Amino acid sequence: MTKSGFLLIDKPINWTSFDIVAKLRSITGIKKIGHAGTLDPFATGLLIVAIGRDATKQIDRIVASNKTYEAEFVIGATTESLDTETEAIIDPN
């Protein structure tokens, strides 16, 4: 019997979604592991990981479901790269 299920991983900064999958494959020895959606390496957040055939078959349904996002920001601030990869430039006005 093959076990299937989902893990909810709090993806740390500087890890890719695939880094998480590769680490889980290494730890578990299970090859059929995938994730529902991709988080940028500089992003943190909930990564839904499917383990086993039954779970990975449901990834499309999960990706199509509604999502919510939380963010912290400073009004009037920007960066050269438009993300967190470069220092913030704050407009004094």
Steps between C-alpha positions, in 0.01 A plus 500: 500500500635841400433783740380835363428829663585866529754696700469871571850644500591851618748567217801695625661785310772403247353152442320428174182294494697230319769507774228398746378218274857376440572499874181304574584248225844456655362455853211269412629312196164571333530621140136601444505838680379830359386843614187703437627834374841661508637753745790724393830426676482834687142431614392319813165336540292187497606242242254214449697183428330188362658164579407185309294433190155563649605838639696620196196428280312770698756779450312661207184525711691662785676749269161604355352573844471848656804639680566788736819698547640708784757772448680772692599811312601863539304755300738707287781242502637319196807301398705495181404137439135546609541216753696433821826424320624862519490769768185703553490856369266707716350820359532766775186678376 
